Amino acid sequence: MATEKKVTAIKNTPKHLLGIQNLSVLEAKEILNEAKSFIKLNRGSSKKLDVLRGKTQINLFFEPSTRTQSSFDLAGKRLGADVMTINMGNSALKKGETLIDTAMTLNAMHPDIIVIRHQDSGAPNLLSQKVNCTVINAGDGRREHPTQALLDALTIINRKGNIEGLKIAICGDILHSRVARSNIYLMNMLGAEVNVIAPKTLMPKGIDNLGVRSFTDMKKGLDGCDIVMMLRLQNERMQGSFLPSKREYYEFFGLTPEKLKFAKKDALLMHPGPMNRGVEIDTKLADDINVSLVKEQVELGVAVRMACLKLYCK
């Protein structure tokens, strides 16, 4: 009997990774399973593969980034791709060039992958319509940050074994957070129960329609949670007064050892970074290796982005 050839979930789907909403459960699980195979590689002495040898990857970051940009850079290089990161501060955009013009210019260079972060929601979708290569969304406005949610899921699975049945709290600036949206979509998809916690001014209208329970009280929102995911205050996206003061925000919504006790005894904390210590999270708690998964999130981010580049760059 002939051996049946394995067909991957992503093979017959669009070649762009634009958001978690565009993924099926099967596709999300395929990315996570592929990423698991890179964890050991990244911890070994020899980290270089030739999976993307001969491919060109362009990192196009319109917003400042340390973790996401560097991990995509490292991921591409470890897979053998030729990686170019464009300094947008010195680009033609400063001279008035539009995103479409930039897309057409880059497309003429025949890249294989463009990784884009942009301050406007929908920019990666627009770019994907103008180029002939793979587009991966590294964060767009308030909309989505798919690879962050995927690395968060991998981090949880790596520690807890599974996501299905877990109770996950997402706390902080829900209104402006693309990380929150992507995690809500993915954690629900993988069978978790999701609570969101924020002051009323930072809670989006209609958030309950996304299949979450919303709270403005940390004690109630953290009750019985396995994972506590803190978010950065997106001050750069706030126009007007959303908070009385950072000190008051920390008192009511900053994660402290005392507030963490409201969650399960073995609850673990996460933060996508960068952290505003003393505002969103207590410093000692953030650095407590028995509780904090922050460093593990950074490490597994490379594995997830390697998986995305490998699976989407055909």
PyMOL commands that set and color helices and strands:
alter all, ss='L'
color gray80, all
select helices_A, chain A and resi 20-22+25-43+67-78+88-90+92-95+99-107+123-128+146-160+178-189+200-202+207-210+218-222+235-237+246-253+257-260+283-286+294-312
alter helices_A, ss='H'
color red, helices_A
select strands_A, chain A and resi 56-61+82-86+113-118+134-140+167-171+193-197+213-215+227-230+268-270
alter strands_A, ss='S'
color yellow, strands_A
deselect
rebuild
show_as cartoon
